[in-house]
Amino acid sequence: MRLDKFLKVARLVKRRTLAKEVSDQGRILINGRVAKPASEVKRGDTLELTWGGRRVTVEVLATPDNVRAAEAKNLYRVIKEEALGGGQTPEGE
């Protein structure tokens, strides 16, 4: 399945066009490599998504063409989620 479609079906992003824009900017990695919107996503792949001041790493569990909203979280497993810098006060203050 295409990366942009998977992100939409799994509801990691709201719209497929947004998924395309984010991947065109090089902010999505598949198995450690920069991914394009048409990159193939398959079961077992690791996706690293960076946007909105966060970095989320997920493992792909399934790639169905359609899924109900309530079942979308079953398509991936969050491995790591972290906030990126900014807005923090330096140590010692």
C-alpha positions in Angstrom: 0.0 0.0 0.0 1.2 3.5 -0.7 2.5 5.5 2.2 0.1 8.4 1.8 -2.9 6.1 1.7 -1.8 4.1 4.7 -1.4 7.3 6.8 -4.9 8.3 5.8 -6.5 4.8 6.4 -4.7 4.4 9.8 -5.8 8.0 10.6 -2.3 9.1 11.5 -3.1 12.1 9.4 -6.5 13.6 8.5 -6.2 13.9 4.8 -4.2 12.1 2.1 -3.1 15.4 0.6 -1.6 16.3 4.0 0.2 12.9 4.1 1.6 13.7 0.7 2.8 17.1 1.7 4.5 15.8 4.9 6.3 13.0 3.1 7.3 15.4 0.2 9.1 17.5 2.9 11.1 14.4 4.0 9.5 14.2 7.5 8.6 10.6 7.2 11.0 7.7 7.3 10.3 4.0 6.4 12.8 1.7 8.1 15.2 4.6 8.5 15.0 5.9 4.9 13.3 9.0 3.7 10.0 8.1 2.2 8.0 9.5 -0.7 4.2 9.5 -0.9 4.2 6.5 -3.3 6.7 4.5 -1.1 5.4 1.0 -0.4 4.3 0.2 3.2 4.0 -3.4 4.3 3.4 -5.3 7.5 6.5 -5.1 9.8 7.7 -1.8 8.5 8.8 0.9 11.0 7.5 4.5 10.2 9.0 7.6 11.9 6.8 10.6 11.5 8.0 14.1 12.5 5.6 17.1 12.5 3.6 19.3 14.8 6.5 19.4 17.4 6.4 15.6 17.8 8.2 12.5 16.6 6.2 9.3 16.5 7.6 5.9 15.7 5.1 3.2 14.8 5.3 -0.4 13.6 2.9 -1.3 10.8 0.7 -4.3 11.8 -1.7 -4.4 8.8 -2.4 -2.6 5.5 -6.1 -3.1 4.5 -7.6 -0.7 1.9 -10.5 0.4 4.2 -11.1 0.3 7.9 -13.6 1.8 10.3 -12.5 4.6 12.4 -12.7 2.6 15.6 -10.4 -0.1 14.2 -7.8 2.2 12.7 -5.5 2.0 15.8 -5.2 -1.8 15.1 -3.2 -1.1 12.0 -0.1 0.1 13.9 1.6 -0.1 17.2 3.3 3.0 18.7 6.9 2.2 19.6 8.0 5.6 20.7 6.4 9.1 20.9 8.4 12.2 21.9 8.0 16.0 22.0 10.7 17.9 20.1 12.6 20.9 21.5 11.2 24.3 22.0 9.3 25.9 24.8 11.4 24.4 27.5 13.3 26.5 30.0 17.1 25.8 30.3 18.3 23.8 33.2 19.1 25.8 36.3 16.5 28.5 35.8 
